[in-house]
Amino acid sequence: MELMDPGNDDEDKKNRFREAFERGQQGRVGSYEVWLSDHEFQPEQASYERLTEYFQNHPEKAVNHDDALDEIGEYAGFVTRQQDVYHTPVIGPSGIGKTQLLHTVVSFLTELSADIDTKLIDATALGKKADDGFFLDEFAHDLTELETPIVCIDDCGLDKRIETSLDELRGAVDSGLFVTTWTPERWAVNRGRVQDALPPSNEIHLDAFPRKDTDETLRIIFEVLSENEFTLPSETVDRIHELSEGIPRLIHTLALESLQEAFRKELEPGDVAATNSAADRLHLVDASARVQDLSESKLTVLKQILQLPNDRGVQPGTLVEELHRDKSTISYHLRELSDGGFVERDREGRRAFYRVTETLEPFIQRRINQEAEFDG
């Protein structure tokens, strides 16, 4: 048996270190942040959270659903003249821009006049316990002290007691406008109860962006990200619009994930190959077609998961109870959906929780909504 020479091993370590040092001198560092800086991007802005925060703080920069914004603006102006309570539900799939729309409404109204009282509420907070009672009680008390407030309530379908919440908030004001947001499947479940608590004056349904709005969204994203003027190649813009189908959250996600894939694969920023790689990892390739191909049984399972307001996900036993199916059938569908990338699973000890894959949510919600409209 031939023994290795320790001296050679030591020399190899020195050579590797020298090569690494030389790569560093050339700017070739295995760091995404350094890569972004080298390509004149701002690393501190290159995350979905930071980009979202930027647009919420600078709503004039964001591409909005202008018709919906105008309609809410008209009702806000009308309620200051016609002293009564009005309610405008805003309905659209996940990631369509409902939250950004509310931030824009509040910002524009505040800028318009200091006399307009606005309140932005996350519905998931309404049922949480506060120091004395629930946050719902605090919000209701705050509203009693406002004159003709414009109250924007986001993600209403996630409040398990939304009928009670809306009823109490409605009782706290003599006049005002409530703007609430819903995903289509949760609006379908809650619409009747909402009608009793806070009857809608009108409904606003948000659609995906047309190509020109995707172009503008990407232009502004890279204006925020880039220290210099960076323009995506038209081929990449086409591909992002095709993959996202004009859904704002997916446009943002693909823009950011494409940059990461360009770094990983040593491509130039904006290379369409990086976008294709990101889309594959995010399960977005042929997303609509794959969702349309789902069987009714699997779609029913996905619909039930979406309709149950639970941040952690849904356990198989809950689906067995809600859908009145045997355990083996539910397990089979969940396994197939997981293999296809439609659901993600989290484990906690022996318990498993399933939730719909975030990037595919809007496509699944649109199919559910289309079938509901057809059946109706």
C-alpha positions as CSV (number, residue, x, y, z in Angstrom):
1,M,0.0,0.0,0.0
2,E,1.5,3.3,-1.1
3,L,1.4,6.0,1.6
4,M,0.5,9.6,0.6
5,D,3.1,12.3,1.1
6,P,1.8,14.8,3.7
7,G,4.0,17.4,2.1
8,N,2.1,17.2,-1.2
9,D,-1.2,17.5,0.7
10,D,0.0,20.7,2.4
11,E,1.2,22.1,-0.9
12,D,-2.2,21.4,-2.5
13,K,-3.9,23.4,0.3
14,K,-1.6,26.4,-0.3
15,N,-2.2,26.2,-4.1
16,R,-6.0,26.2,-3.6
17,F,-5.8,29.1,-1.2
18,R,-3.6,31.1,-3.7
19,E,-6.0,30.4,-6.5
20,A,-9.0,31.5,-4.4
21,F,-7.1,34.7,-3.5
22,E,-6.4,35.4,-7.1
23,R,-10.1,34.9,-8.0
24,G,-10.9,37.4,-5.3
25,Q,-8.5,39.9,-6.8
26,Q,-10.3,39.5,-10.1
27,G,-13.7,40.1,-8.5
28,R,-14.8,36.4,-8.9
29,V,-16.3,35.8,-5.5
30,G,-19.0,33.2,-4.8
31,S,-21.3,35.8,-3.3
32,Y,-24.6,36.8,-4.9
33,E,-24.3,40.3,-3.2
34,V,-20.9,40.9,-4.8
35,W,-22.1,39.7,-8.2
36,L,-25.1,42.1,-8.0
37,S,-22.7,45.0,-7.1
38,D,-20.4,44.1,-9.9
39,H,-23.3,44.3,-12.3
40,E,-24.4,47.7,-10.8
41,F,-27.4,46.4,-8.9
42,Q,-28.3,47.4,-5.3
43,P,-28.1,44.1,-3.3
44,E,-30.1,45.6,-0.4
45,Q,-33.1,46.0,-2.7
46,A,-32.9,42.6,-4.3
47,S,-35.5,40.7,-2.3
48,Y,-39.2,40.3,-2.6
49,E,-39.8,41.7,0.8
50,R,-37.7,44.8,0.3
51,L,-39.1,45.4,-3.2
52,T,-42.7,45.1,-1.8
53,E,-41.8,47.5,1.0
54,Y,-40.4,50.0,-1.5
55,F,-43.6,50.0,-3.6
56,Q,-45.9,50.2,-0.6
57,N,-43.9,53.2,0.7
58,H,-43.8,54.8,-2.9
59,P,-47.2,53.8,-4.3
60,E,-46.8,56.5,-7.0
61,K,-44.0,54.3,-8.5
62,A,-46.1,51.1,-8.5
63,V,-48.1,49.9,-11.5
64,N,-51.7,49.7,-10.2
65,H,-55.1,48.6,-11.5
66,D,-56.0,52.1,-12.5
67,D,-59.7,51.4,-13.2
68,A,-60.1,49.9,-9.7
69,L,-58.2,52.8,-8.1
70,D,-60.5,55.3,-9.9
71,E,-63.6,53.4,-8.7
72,I,-62.5,53.4,-5.1
73,G,-61.6,57.0,-5.4
74,E,-65.1,57.9,-6.6
75,Y,-66.7,56.0,-3.7
76,A,-64.3,57.7,-1.2
77,G,-65.3,61.1,-2.5
78,F,-69.0,60.2,-2.6
79,V,-69.1,59.0,1.0
80,T,-67.8,62.4,2.2
81,R,-70.9,64.0,0.6
82,Q,-73.5,61.3,1.1
83,Q,-73.3,60.4,4.8
84,D,-73.8,56.6,4.8
85,V,-71.8,53.4,5.0
86,Y,-70.6,51.8,1.8
87,H,-68.7,48.6,1.2
88,T,-66.5,47.7,-1.8
89,P,-65.1,44.2,-1.9
90,V,-62.0,43.8,-4.1
91,I,-61.7,40.3,-5.4
92,G,-58.9,38.6,-7.2
93,P,-56.4,35.7,-7.1
94,S,-53.4,35.7,-4.8
95,G,-50.7,38.0,-6.0
96,I,-52.9,40.1,-8.3
97,G,-52.1,43.3,-6.4
98,K,-54.8,43.7,-3.9
99,T,-52.5,44.7,-1.0
100,Q,-50.6,47.2,-3.1
101,L,-54.0,48.7,-4.2
102,L,-55.0,49.3,-0.6
103,H,-51.6,50.9,0.3
104,T,-52.0,53.2,-2.8
105,V,-55.6,54.2,-1.8
106,V,-54.5,55.1,1.8
107,S,-51.4,57.0,0.6
108,F,-53.3,58.9,-2.1
109,L,-56.2,59.8,0.3
110,T,-53.7,61.0,3.0
111,E,-51.9,63.1,0.5
112,L,-55.2,64.5,-0.9
113,S,-56.4,65.9,2.4
114,A,-55.3,65.7,6.1
115,D,-59.1,65.8,7.0
116,I,-59.7,62.4,5.4
117,D,-59.4,59.7,8.1
118,T,-58.0,56.4,6.8
119,K,-57.3,53.0,8.5
120,L,-55.4,50.1,7.0
121,I,-56.1,46.7,8.8
122,D,-54.7,43.3,8.3
123,A,-57.7,40.9,8.8
124,T,-55.5,38.3,10.3
125,A,-55.0,40.6,13.3
126,L,-58.7,41.0,14.0
127,G,-59.1,37.8,15.9
128,K,-55.8,37.9,17.8
129,K,-55.8,38.6,21.5
130,A,-54.6,42.0,22.7
131,D,-53.7,43.1,26.3
132,D,-57.4,43.7,27.0
133,G,-59.7,41.7,24.8
134,F,-59.0,41.4,21.1
135,F,-57.5,43.7,18.5
136,L,-60.9,43.8,16.9
137,D,-62.2,45.7,19.9
138,E,-59.3,48.2,19.7
139,F,-59.8,48.7,16.0
140,A,-63.6,49.3,16.5
141,H,-62.9,51.7,19.3
142,D,-60.5,53.7,17.1
143,L,-63.1,53.9,14.4
144,T,-65.7,55.5,16.8
145,E,-63.4,58.5,17.1
146,L,-63.1,59.0,13.3
147,E,-65.5,61.0,11.1
148,T,-66.4,59.3,7.8
149,P,-63.3,57.0,7.8
150,I,-62.0,55.1,4.8
151,V,-61.3,51.6,6.2
152,C,-59.2,49.2,4.1
153,I,-59.2,45.6,5.4
154,D,-56.8,43.2,3.7
155,D,-57.0,39.4,3.4
156,C,-60.5,39.1,4.8
157,G,-60.8,35.5,4.0
158,L,-58.1,34.6,6.5
159,D,-60.3,35.9,9.4
160,K,-62.2,32.9,10.7
161,R,-64.8,35.2,12.3
162,I,-65.0,37.7,9.5
163,E,-68.8,38.1,9.8
164,T,-68.5,39.1,13.4
165,S,-65.5,41.4,12.7
166,L,-67.3,43.3,9.9
167,D,-70.5,43.6,11.9
168,E,-68.6,45.1,14.9
169,L,-66.5,47.4,12.7
170,R,-69.7,48.5,10.8
171,G,-71.4,49.3,14.1
172,A,-68.5,51.6,15.1
173,V,-69.1,54.2,12.3
174,D,-72.1,56.3,11.3
175,S,-70.7,56.9,7.8
176,G,-67.7,55.8,5.9
177,L,-66.3,53.5,3.2
178,F,-65.0,49.9,3.8
179,V,-62.7,48.4,1.2
180,T,-62.1,44.7,1.8
181,T,-60.0,42.3,-0.2
182,W,-60.7,38.6,-0.9
183,T,-59.4,35.7,-3.0
184,P,-62.3,34.4,-5.2
185,E,-62.8,31.0,-3.5
186,R,-62.9,32.7,0.0
187,W,-65.3,35.4,-1.3
188,A,-67.6,32.6,-2.6
189,V,-67.6,30.9,0.8
190,N,-68.2,34.2,2.8
191,R,-70.3,36.3,0.5
192,G,-73.6,35.4,2.1
193,R,-72.4,36.1,5.6
194,V,-70.8,39.3,4.5
195,Q,-74.1,40.3,2.9
196,D,-75.7,40.2,6.3
197,A,-73.0,42.0,8.2
198,L,-71.8,44.6,5.7
199,P,-73.7,44.6,2.4
200,P,-71.5,45.4,-0.6
201,S,-72.3,48.5,-2.6
202,N,-70.4,47.2,-5.6
203,E,-67.7,44.6,-6.3
204,I,-64.4,45.1,-8.0
205,H,-62.8,42.2,-9.7
206,L,-59.1,42.5,-10.5
207,D,-57.6,41.1,-13.7
208,A,-54.0,40.3,-14.7
209,F,-51.9,43.0,-16.2
210,P,-51.8,43.4,-20.0
211,R,-48.4,43.2,-21.7
212,K,-47.8,47.0,-21.5
213,D,-48.3,46.9,-17.7
214,T,-45.9,44.0,-17.4
215,D,-43.4,46.0,-19.4
216,E,-43.8,49.0,-17.2
217,T,-43.6,46.9,-14.0
218,L,-40.3,45.3,-15.1
219,R,-39.0,48.7,-16.1
220,I,-39.7,50.2,-12.7
221,I,-38.4,47.1,-10.8
222,F,-35.0,47.4,-12.5
223,E,-35.0,51.1,-12.0
224,V,-35.3,50.4,-8.3
225,L,-32.7,47.6,-8.4
226,S,-30.1,49.1,-10.7
227,E,-27.6,51.7,-9.8
228,N,-27.3,52.4,-13.5
229,E,-29.9,52.2,-16.3
230,F,-30.5,48.5,-16.9
231,T,-33.1,47.3,-19.5
232,L,-34.2,43.7,-19.9
233,P,-34.0,42.3,-23.4
234,S,-37.4,42.2,-25.1
235,E,-37.1,38.4,-25.4
236,T,-36.9,38.1,-21.6
237,V,-39.7,40.5,-21.0
238,D,-41.9,38.4,-23.4
239,R,-41.0,35.3,-21.5
240,I,-41.7,36.8,-18.1
241,H,-45.1,38.0,-19.3
242,E,-45.8,34.6,-20.8
243,L,-44.9,32.7,-17.6
244,S,-46.5,35.1,-15.2
245,E,-49.6,35.7,-17.3
246,G,-49.5,39.3,-16.1
247,I,-49.9,38.4,-12.4
248,P,-47.9,41.2,-10.6
249,R,-46.5,39.0,-7.8
250,L,-45.2,36.5,-10.3
251,I,-43.7,39.3,-12.4
252,H,-41.7,40.5,-9.3
253,T,-40.8,37.0,-8.3
254,L,-39.5,36.0,-11.8
255,A,-37.5,39.3,-12.1
256,L,-35.7,38.5,-8.8
257,E,-35.3,34.8,-9.3
258,S,-34.0,35.3,-12.8
259,L,-31.2,37.4,-11.4
260,Q,-30.3,34.6,-8.9
261,E,-30.3,32.0,-11.7
262,A,-28.0,34.2,-13.8
263,F,-25.6,34.3,-10.9
264,R,-25.8,30.5,-10.3
265,K,-25.3,29.6,-13.9
266,E,-22.7,32.4,-14.7
267,L,-25.0,34.1,-17.2
268,E,-25.4,37.8,-17.9
269,P,-28.3,39.6,-16.1
270,G,-31.4,39.5,-18.3
271,D,-30.4,36.3,-20.1
272,V,-33.7,34.5,-21.0
273,A,-32.0,31.2,-20.1
274,A,-31.9,32.3,-16.5
275,T,-35.6,33.1,-16.6
276,N,-36.4,29.7,-18.0
277,S,-34.3,28.1,-15.3
278,A,-36.1,30.1,-12.6
279,A,-39.5,29.2,-14.0
280,D,-38.6,25.6,-13.9
281,R,-37.6,25.8,-10.2
282,L,-40.8,27.7,-9.4
283,H,-43.1,25.2,-11.2
284,L,-44.2,28.0,-13.6
285,V,-43.5,26.2,-16.9
286,D,-46.8,25.5,-18.6
287,A,-48.6,26.3,-15.3
288,S,-52.0,27.1,-16.7
289,A,-52.0,24.1,-18.9
290,R,-51.0,21.8,-16.0
291,V,-53.7,23.3,-13.8
292,Q,-56.3,22.8,-16.5
293,D,-55.3,19.2,-16.8
294,L,-56.0,18.5,-13.1
295,S,-58.8,16.1,-12.5
296,E,-61.9,17.3,-10.7
297,S,-61.0,15.2,-7.6
298,K,-57.6,16.8,-7.3
299,L,-59.1,20.3,-7.9
300,T,-61.5,19.6,-5.1
301,V,-58.7,18.8,-2.7
302,L,-56.8,22.0,-3.7
303,K,-60.0,24.1,-3.4
304,Q,-60.6,22.8,0.1
305,I,-57.0,23.6,1.2
306,L,-57.4,27.1,-0.2
307,Q,-60.8,27.7,1.5
308,L,-59.6,26.7,5.0
309,P,-57.9,29.8,6.5
310,N,-54.8,28.3,8.1
311,D,-51.3,29.8,7.7
312,R,-49.5,26.6,8.4
313,G,-51.5,24.5,6.0
314,V,-54.0,21.7,6.3
315,Q,-53.6,18.2,7.7
316,P,-54.8,15.2,5.7
317,G,-57.3,14.3,8.5
318,T,-59.0,17.6,8.1
319,L,-59.4,17.0,4.4
320,V,-60.9,13.5,5.2
321,E,-63.5,15.1,7.4
322,E,-64.3,18.1,5.2
323,L,-64.5,16.1,1.9
324,H,-66.0,12.9,3.4
325,R,-63.4,10.8,1.6
326,D,-61.4,7.9,3.0
327,K,-57.9,8.4,4.2
328,S,-56.2,6.4,1.4
329,T,-57.9,8.5,-1.3
330,I,-56.8,11.8,0.2
331,S,-53.3,10.5,0.7
332,Y,-53.1,9.4,-2.9
333,H,-54.3,12.8,-4.2
334,L,-51.9,14.7,-1.9
335,R,-49.0,12.5,-3.0
336,E,-49.8,13.1,-6.7
337,L,-50.3,16.9,-6.1
338,S,-47.0,17.0,-4.3
339,D,-45.1,15.2,-7.0
340,G,-46.6,17.6,-9.6
341,G,-45.5,20.7,-7.5
342,F,-49.0,21.8,-6.8
343,V,-48.7,21.5,-3.0
344,E,-45.9,21.7,-0.5
345,R,-45.6,19.7,2.7
346,D,-44.3,20.7,6.1
347,R,-43.7,18.2,8.8
348,E,-43.9,18.7,12.5
349,G,-43.0,15.5,14.3
350,R,-45.5,12.9,13.0
351,R,-47.9,15.6,11.7
352,A,-47.9,16.8,8.1
353,F,-49.3,20.1,6.8
354,Y,-50.1,20.8,3.2
355,R,-50.5,24.1,1.5
356,V,-50.9,25.1,-2.1
357,T,-47.6,26.1,-3.8
358,E,-47.5,29.9,-3.7
359,T,-46.5,30.4,-7.3
360,L,-49.4,28.2,-8.6
361,E,-52.1,29.6,-6.3
362,P,-53.4,32.2,-8.8
363,F,-53.7,29.7,-11.6
364,I,-55.6,27.3,-9.4
365,Q,-57.8,30.0,-8.1
366,R,-58.6,31.2,-11.6
367,R,-59.7,27.7,-12.6
368,I,-61.9,27.3,-9.5
369,N,-63.5,30.7,-10.2
370,Q,-64.0,29.9,-13.9
371,E,-65.8,26.7,-13.0
372,A,-67.9,28.4,-10.4
373,E,-69.0,31.0,-13.0
374,F,-69.8,28.3,-15.5
375,D,-71.8,26.3,-12.9
376,G,-73.6,29.5,-11.8
